[in-house]
């Protein structure tokens, strides 16, 4: 039986690639976007398989009604893909409360609302999958990406607990951690006001974004095919780093964390009370 996918940010990048891959598999895709008309070409090409709905993910009050409408018209949501997002560059000190809150609304509170809305239906059917589009920046961070990585770290931490909570109901959770893929992410990058104090560190990141747009090595279509394959696998991984750069960065970061922990391990383990517990 075909699946029903609900994909946010479905008009471009990973969202569009996953939508096209699901359609090629014979599934039904509900593409949610702030500008659903940008999906007109996909709807016209596959009128029985593609449905475009208007949704600003940051408008959490609208999420429940949109999901209820999708379930009413299509019967269920088999796969939720929380893909809508954008990047942001700025030093920690440069980033304002408003910029940070806007990013958390988009990358954390919106996806959380969507998960809460679809889970009752998935639990009832004892089947379903939640795909959280994170980033290699959800495992590590570097100068200029404190706000972006902060949201992705939060999403990944919530998703790790979610996976354990819903496993008994037959619901899978897949966190996707791409490296640099040729999407429009860098084209729509937000930026904090620049401070000369961070020119030597965050300035490097700003230049990387400006010069890297359109030249990223990763192919979103290949990434989408791997996402579908991971969902179909008998043992779906919790985390799926993507791209040679993404995998290298994640593995390198894990090695660094292990090195730092073991360097202090003898002293950090010896932090219990000296007296033996009574009883």
C-alpha positions in Angstrom: 0.0 0.0 0.0 1.2 3.5 -0.8 2.4 5.8 2.0 1.2 9.3 2.7 4.1 11.7 3.3 3.7 15.2 5.0 6.9 17.2 4.1 7.5 20.7 5.3 9.6 23.0 3.2 8.8 20.8 0.2 9.4 23.5 -2.4 13.2 23.2 -2.7 16.3 21.4 -1.5 16.0 18.2 0.5 12.2 18.7 0.9 11.7 18.8 -2.9 14.1 15.9 -3.4 12.4 13.7 -0.9 9.0 14.6 -2.3 10.1 13.6 -5.8 11.7 10.3 -4.6 8.5 9.4 -2.7 6.3 10.2 -5.7 8.6 8.0 -7.9 8.0 5.2 -5.4 4.2 5.6 -6.0 3.5 7.3 -2.7 1.3 10.3 -2.0 3.0 13.5 -0.9 1.5 16.4 0.9 3.9 19.3 0.5 3.6 22.0 3.2 5.1 25.4 2.4 4.6 29.1 3.0 4.2 29.4 -0.8 2.5 26.2 -1.9 2.1 27.6 -5.4 5.8 26.8 -5.8 4.7 23.2 -6.0 2.3 23.8 -8.9 4.6 22.0 -11.4 4.8 18.9 -9.2 1.1 18.9 -8.6 0.4 19.3 -12.3 2.7 16.4 -13.2 1.3 14.1 -10.5 -2.2 15.3 -9.7 -3.2 12.1 -8.0 -0.1 11.9 -5.9 0.8 15.5 -4.8 -1.1 17.8 -2.7 0.2 21.3 -1.7 -0.9 23.0 1.5 -0.1 26.3 3.0 1.8 26.2 6.3 4.3 28.4 8.1 6.0 26.0 10.4 6.7 28.7 12.9 3.0 29.3 13.2 2.5 26.5 15.7 -1.2 27.5 16.3 -1.9 26.5 12.7 -0.2 23.0 12.8 -3.0 21.0 14.4 -5.6 22.2 11.9 -3.4 21.4 8.9 -2.6 17.9 10.2 -6.3 17.3 10.9 -7.1 18.4 7.3 -4.5 16.1 5.8 -5.7 13.1 7.8 -9.3 13.9 6.9 -8.5 14.0 3.2 -5.8 11.3 2.9 -6.7 9.0 5.8 -3.4 9.1 7.6 0.2 10.4 7.7 2.7 7.6 7.4 5.8 9.7 7.3 6.4 13.2 8.7 9.4 15.0 7.3 10.4 18.1 9.3 12.5 19.8 6.7 11.6 23.5 6.7 14.5 25.6 7.8 17.2 28.1 7.1 20.7 28.8 8.3 22.0 31.7 10.3 25.5 33.0 10.8 26.6 35.2 13.7 28.9 35.1 16.7 27.2 34.1 20.0 27.6 37.7 21.2 26.3 39.2 18.0 23.1 37.1 17.9 20.0 38.8 19.3 17.2 37.3 21.4 14.8 37.9 18.5 17.1 36.1 16.0 17.6 33.2 18.4 13.9 32.8 19.1 12.9 33.0 15.4 15.3 30.2 14.7 14.0 28.0 17.6 10.4 28.6 16.4 11.4 27.3 13.0 13.7 24.4 13.9 12.4 23.3 17.3 8.9 24.5 18.3 7.4 24.0 14.8 8.7 20.5 14.3 7.7 19.6 17.9 4.1 20.8 17.2 4.0 18.7 14.0 5.2 15.6 15.9 2.6 16.1 18.6 -0.1 16.4 16.0 0.8 13.3 14.0 1.7 10.9 16.8 -1.8 10.1 18.0 -2.7 8.8 14.5 0.6 6.9 14.2 0.2 5.3 17.7 -3.3 4.3 16.9 -2.2 2.5 13.7 1.0 1.3 15.4 3.0 2.4 12.3 4.7 5.5 11.1 8.0 7.4 10.8 9.3 10.8 11.8 12.2 12.2 9.8 14.0 15.2 11.4 16.2 17.1 9.0 19.1 18.2 11.2 22.7 18.8 10.0 26.2 17.8 10.9 25.8 21.0 12.9 23.5 19.1 15.1 26.4 17.0 16.4 29.1 19.8 16.5 29.5 23.5 16.0 32.0 26.1 15.1 32.4 29.9 15.0 29.4 31.6 13.6 26.9 28.8 14.0 26.0 28.9 17.7 22.4 29.8 17.1 21.9 27.4 14.2 23.6 24.5 15.9 21.8 25.3 19.2 18.5 24.6 17.5 19.7 21.4 15.8 21.3 20.1 19.1 17.9 20.7 20.7 16.0 18.9 17.9 18.4 16.0 18.1 18.2 15.7 21.9 14.4 15.7 21.7 14.4 13.2 18.9 16.7 10.7 20.7 14.2 10.6 23.6 11.2 10.5 21.2 12.7 7.4 19.4 12.8 5.5 22.7 9.3 6.6 23.6 7.5 5.6 20.4 9.5 2.5 19.4 6.9 0.3 21.2 4.2 1.7 18.9 6.0 0.8 15.7 7.0 4.4 15.0 10.5 5.1 13.7 12.6 8.2 14.2 15.3 9.1 11.7 17.6 12.2 12.3 19.3 13.2 9.1 22.6 15.1 9.4 23.8 16.4 6.0 27.1 18.0 5.3 27.3 20.5 2.4 24.6 19.7 -0.2 23.6 21.9 -3.2 20.4 23.3 -1.8 19.3 26.9 -1.4 20.2 26.9 2.4 23.2 29.3 1.9 21.2 31.5 -0.4 18.7 32.3 2.3 21.2 32.5 5.2 20.2 34.9 7.9 23.0 37.0 9.5 23.5 38.9 12.7 25.1 42.4 12.6 28.8 42.0 12.3 31.3 43.0 15.0 34.9 43.6 14.1 36.0 41.7 17.2 35.0 38.4 15.5 36.3 39.1 12.0 39.1 36.5 12.4 36.7 33.7 13.4 33.2 34.3 12.3 34.4 36.2 9.3 35.8 32.9 7.9 32.4 31.3 8.2 30.6 34.3 6.6 33.0 34.0 3.6 32.5 30.3 3.4 28.7 30.7 3.1 29.0 33.5 0.6 31.5 31.6 -1.6 30.0 28.2 -1.1 26.5 28.8 -2.3 25.8 26.7 -5.4 29.1 24.9 -5.2 28.4 22.4 -2.4 29.4 18.8 -3.4 26.3 16.9 -2.1 23.5 15.8 -4.4 20.1 16.2 -2.7 18.6 13.5 -5.0 21.1 10.9 -3.7 20.5 12.1 -0.2 16.7 11.6 -0.7 17.2 8.1 -2.0 19.3 7.2 1.1 16.6 8.6 3.4 14.0 6.4 1.8 16.3 3.4 2.0 17.0 4.0 5.7 13.3 4.2 6.4 12.7 0.9 4.6 15.6 -0.9 6.4 14.7 -3.4 9.1 17.0 -1.6 11.5 16.5 2.1 10.7 19.4 4.1 12.3 18.6 7.0 14.7 21.2 9.2 13.0 22.1 9.3 9.3 25.1 11.6 8.5 25.2 12.4 4.8 28.0 13.3 2.5 31.7 12.6 2.7 32.3 15.9 4.6 29.4 15.2 7.0 30.5 11.7 7.9 34.1 12.8 8.3 33.1 15.7 10.5 30.8 13.6 12.7 33.3 10.8 13.2 36.1 13.3 13.9 33.9 15.1 16.5 33.1 11.8 18.2 36.9 11.0 18.4 37.5 14.4 19.9 34.8 14.0 22.5 36.2 10.6 23.5 39.7 12.0 23.7 38.6 14.8 26.0 36.6 12.5 28.2 39.3 9.9 28.6 42.0 12.6 29.3 40.1 13.5 32.5 38.4 10.2 33.1 40.3 9.1 36.2 39.6 12.4 38.0 36.0 12.8 36.8 35.1 9.3 37.9 36.5 9.9 41.4 33.9 12.5 42.4 31.7 10.4 44.7 31.4 11.0 48.4 34.4 9.4 50.3 32.2 7.7 52.8 30.5 4.4 51.9 26.7 4.5 51.5 24.8 3.1 54.5 22.6 0.0 54.1 
